[in-house]
């Protein structure tokens, strides 16, 4: 049996200025297919948080973008509300 570690809060940084970014955003099929409930991508150039939730097969049903004064909490720790602006400051 092949098992992947299940992080409680997976997320990646995305920036076109960095080569490694092209692969970081493409990890979501792996996370979705292994049942990772939530995957966050922080787009540092646009100061936007892209949140993938509700895995189904190799994709996520819910994909939302947050920026500016928006706040969000990870599903694994709903009491840990994060202001998007604080992530980029």
Long-range contacts (C-beta under 8 A, 24 or more apart in sequence): 4-30, 4-34, 6-34, 6-35, 6-36, 7-36, 8-74, 8-76, 8-77, 9-38, 9-40, 9-74, 9-76, 9-77, 10-36, 10-38, 10-39, 10-40, 11-39, 11-40, 11-41, 11-42, 12-39, 12-40, 12-41, 12-42, 13-41, 13-42, 13-44, 14-41, 14-42, 14-43, 14-44, 14-45, 14-50, 15-43, 15-44, 15-45, 16-45, 17-45, 28-52, 28-59, 28-60, 29-58, 29-59, 31-55, 32-56, 32-57, 32-58, 32-59, 32-60, 33-57, 33-58, 37-75, 37-76, 38-74, 38-75, 38-76, 40-74, 42-87, 42-88, 44-88, 47-84, 47-85, 47-88, 48-84, 49-84, 49-87
